[in-house]
Amino acid sequence: MRQYYVGATFWFYLLLATSVNGEYYTSTDRMRQLIKLEQSLVNHLSRYIENGANHSLVLQRQRDELQKQLKVATAHDLLYVSHPVTAFLLINRLLTDWQKIGTQIGLDVRRYTFENIQMPTIEDVSGVVEALARLQDLYRIEPNKCSRDIGIDPPFDQALSALECYQVADHLSVAGFNSQSIRWFEEALHLWSTDYVRLTKIDVANELAQAL
């Protein structure tokens, strides 16, 4: 177990050496609070599913997948929140996935709090992405390597989807990290197999062309 915490500390202090935006990502304790916040949201969703007259299979599948992610995050919380990829996934879930779920179940997720823990902001996810970009440059890490090589002998393997790679690229592009965004757009196209609502492979290809 000690080697996991060595890996987590290694990543976190590397990221502190970079200048990152966002309130949460500069503190592992505050990032770990987000795991508790998401667990509270999952519990709320479970109660909604159990008490609802119309049981949604889609919501149940989403709940099951979120519980799977949380099981890993809780078991290795320091490593999970310290690595830029899994930290991005955590904050991005709270900002995107949970917003959609909240709309379906009548919950204003943006104002949701648990034990005085507030939801992260767009600045937090931008801070994680910018830190990831700086580490890419420093260690010449390719996106596909970065999305899978979580740490020293990691207890889990967490890969990014095509959509998540696109989201990283989009954040980098907006923040002015054009050269880094190109590699993430390319990785998104490489992984792309299914078009998403309001986002197709052609859209990603067009954004890549603009970044070149």
C-alpha positions as CSV (number, residue, x, y, z in Angstrom):
1,M,0.0,0.0,0.0
2,R,2.9,2.4,0.8
3,Q,4.0,2.5,-2.9
4,Y,0.5,3.8,-3.9
5,Y,0.9,6.7,-1.5
6,V,4.4,7.4,-2.8
7,G,3.0,7.6,-6.3
8,A,0.2,9.9,-5.2
9,T,2.5,12.2,-3.4
10,F,4.9,12.2,-6.4
11,W,2.1,13.4,-8.7
12,F,0.7,15.9,-6.3
13,Y,3.9,17.7,-5.6
14,L,4.7,17.8,-9.3
15,L,1.4,19.6,-9.8
16,L,2.0,22.0,-7.0
17,A,5.2,23.0,-8.8
18,T,3.1,24.1,-11.7
19,S,0.8,27.1,-11.6
20,V,-2.7,25.8,-11.7
21,N,-6.1,27.5,-11.5
22,G,-9.0,26.3,-9.4
23,E,-9.7,26.1,-5.7
24,Y,-9.9,22.4,-5.2
25,Y,-7.0,20.9,-7.0
26,T,-4.4,22.7,-4.9
27,S,-5.4,20.6,-1.9
28,T,-5.6,16.8,-1.7
29,D,-7.9,17.1,1.4
30,R,-10.4,19.3,-0.5
31,M,-10.2,16.9,-3.5
32,R,-11.0,14.0,-1.2
33,Q,-14.0,15.9,0.0
34,L,-15.4,15.8,-3.6
35,I,-15.4,12.0,-3.3
36,K,-17.7,12.3,-0.3
37,L,-19.8,14.8,-2.2
38,E,-20.3,12.4,-5.1
39,Q,-21.1,9.6,-2.7
40,S,-23.9,11.8,-1.2
41,L,-25.2,12.4,-4.8
42,V,-25.2,8.7,-5.5
43,N,-27.1,8.0,-2.3
44,H,-29.6,10.7,-3.3
45,L,-30.0,9.1,-6.8
46,S,-30.5,5.6,-5.2
47,R,-33.3,7.0,-3.0
48,Y,-34.9,8.6,-6.1
49,I,-34.8,5.3,-8.0
50,E,-36.1,3.2,-5.1
51,N,-38.9,5.6,-4.3
52,G,-39.9,6.4,-7.9
53,A,-43.0,4.8,-9.4
54,N,-41.3,4.8,-12.8
55,H,-38.0,3.0,-12.4
56,S,-35.6,4.2,-15.1
57,L,-33.2,1.5,-16.4
58,V,-31.0,4.3,-17.7
59,L,-30.7,5.9,-14.3
60,Q,-30.0,2.6,-12.7
61,R,-27.2,1.9,-15.2
62,Q,-25.8,5.3,-14.5
63,R,-26.0,4.8,-10.8
64,D,-24.3,1.4,-11.0
65,E,-21.4,2.9,-13.1
66,L,-21.0,5.8,-10.7
67,Q,-20.9,3.4,-7.8
68,K,-18.2,1.4,-9.5
69,Q,-16.1,4.5,-10.0
70,L,-16.7,5.5,-6.4
71,K,-15.6,2.1,-5.1
72,V,-12.2,2.6,-6.7
73,A,-11.9,6.3,-5.7
74,T,-12.8,5.5,-2.0
75,A,-10.4,2.6,-1.8
76,H,-7.4,4.6,-3.1
77,D,-8.6,8.1,-2.4
78,L,-5.2,9.9,-2.2
79,L,-3.9,8.3,-5.3
80,Y,-7.2,8.9,-7.1
81,V,-7.4,12.7,-6.4
82,S,-3.6,13.3,-6.8
83,H,-3.3,12.0,-10.4
84,P,-4.4,14.5,-13.0
85,V,-6.3,12.0,-15.1
86,T,-8.5,10.6,-12.4
87,A,-8.8,14.1,-10.7
88,F,-10.1,15.3,-14.1
89,L,-12.6,12.5,-14.3
90,L,-13.9,13.2,-10.8
91,I,-14.4,16.9,-11.3
92,N,-15.7,16.4,-14.9
93,R,-18.3,13.9,-13.6
94,L,-19.6,16.4,-11.1
95,L,-19.7,19.2,-13.6
96,T,-21.2,17.3,-16.6
97,D,-22.7,13.9,-15.8
98,W,-24.3,15.0,-12.6
99,Q,-25.8,18.1,-14.2
100,K,-27.6,15.9,-16.6
101,I,-28.7,13.5,-13.9
102,G,-29.9,16.4,-11.8
103,T,-32.1,17.6,-14.6
104,Q,-33.8,14.2,-14.8
105,I,-34.5,13.9,-11.1
106,G,-35.3,17.5,-10.3
107,L,-32.2,18.3,-8.4
108,D,-30.3,21.6,-8.8
109,V,-26.8,20.1,-8.7
110,R,-25.1,23.4,-9.1
111,R,-26.4,24.5,-5.6
112,Y,-25.9,21.0,-4.0
113,T,-23.8,20.8,-0.9
114,F,-23.0,18.1,1.6
115,E,-21.4,18.8,5.0
116,N,-20.5,22.3,3.7
117,I,-18.7,20.7,0.7
118,Q,-19.7,22.7,-2.4
119,M,-19.6,21.6,-6.1
120,P,-16.4,22.4,-8.0
121,T,-16.4,25.1,-10.7
122,I,-15.2,25.3,-14.3
123,E,-12.0,26.8,-13.0
124,D,-11.3,23.6,-11.1
125,V,-11.5,21.4,-14.1
126,S,-9.5,23.9,-16.1
127,G,-6.8,23.8,-13.4
128,V,-6.5,20.1,-13.6
129,V,-6.3,20.1,-17.4
130,E,-3.7,22.8,-17.4
131,A,-1.6,20.9,-14.9
132,L,-1.9,17.8,-17.1
133,A,-0.7,19.8,-20.1
134,R,2.3,21.1,-18.3
135,L,3.3,17.6,-17.1
136,Q,2.9,16.4,-20.7
137,D,5.4,18.9,-21.9
138,L,7.8,18.2,-19.0
139,Y,7.9,14.5,-19.4
140,R,6.9,14.2,-23.1
141,I,3.9,12.1,-22.2
142,E,1.5,11.2,-25.0
143,P,-2.3,11.4,-24.3
144,N,-2.8,7.7,-24.7
145,K,0.0,7.0,-22.2
146,C,-1.2,9.6,-19.8
147,S,-4.7,8.3,-19.8
148,R,-3.6,4.8,-18.8
149,D,-0.4,5.1,-16.8
150,I,-2.0,6.2,-13.5
151,G,1.0,5.8,-11.2
152,I,3.6,3.5,-9.7
153,D,2.1,0.0,-9.8
154,P,-1.4,1.4,-9.8
155,P,-4.3,-0.4,-8.1
156,F,-6.6,0.5,-11.1
157,D,-6.4,1.2,-14.8
158,Q,-8.4,4.2,-15.8
159,A,-8.5,5.1,-19.5
160,L,-10.2,8.1,-21.0
161,S,-13.0,7.8,-23.5
162,A,-13.1,9.6,-26.8
163,L,-15.5,12.2,-25.4
164,E,-13.3,12.8,-22.4
165,C,-10.2,13.2,-24.6
166,Y,-12.2,15.7,-26.6
167,Q,-13.2,17.6,-23.4
168,V,-9.5,17.8,-22.3
169,A,-8.6,19.1,-25.8
170,D,-11.4,21.6,-25.7
171,H,-10.3,23.0,-22.3
172,L,-6.7,23.2,-23.4
173,S,-7.7,25.0,-26.6
174,V,-9.8,27.6,-24.7
175,A,-6.9,28.1,-22.2
176,G,-4.5,28.8,-25.0
177,F,-2.5,25.5,-24.9
178,N,-2.9,24.9,-28.7
179,S,0.0,22.5,-29.3
180,Q,-1.2,20.2,-26.4
181,S,-4.8,20.4,-27.5
182,I,-3.8,19.1,-31.0
183,R,-2.6,15.8,-29.5
184,W,-5.8,15.4,-27.5
185,F,-8.0,16.1,-30.5
186,E,-6.1,13.5,-32.4
187,E,-6.5,11.0,-29.6
188,A,-10.2,11.7,-29.5
189,L,-10.5,11.0,-33.2
190,H,-8.5,7.8,-32.8
191,L,-10.8,6.5,-30.1
192,W,-14.0,7.8,-31.7
193,S,-16.6,5.1,-32.5
194,T,-20.0,6.6,-31.6
195,D,-21.3,10.1,-32.2
196,Y,-22.6,12.0,-29.2
197,V,-25.6,14.4,-28.9
198,R,-24.6,17.6,-30.6
199,L,-21.1,16.4,-31.1
200,T,-19.9,14.2,-34.0
201,K,-16.5,13.0,-35.3
202,I,-16.7,15.6,-38.0
203,D,-17.1,18.3,-35.4
204,V,-13.9,17.1,-33.7
205,A,-12.0,16.9,-37.0
206,N,-13.0,20.5,-37.7
207,E,-11.8,21.7,-34.3
208,L,-8.5,19.8,-34.9
209,A,-8.1,21.5,-38.2
210,Q,-8.6,24.9,-36.6
211,A,-6.0,24.1,-33.9
212,L,-3.3,23.1,-36.5
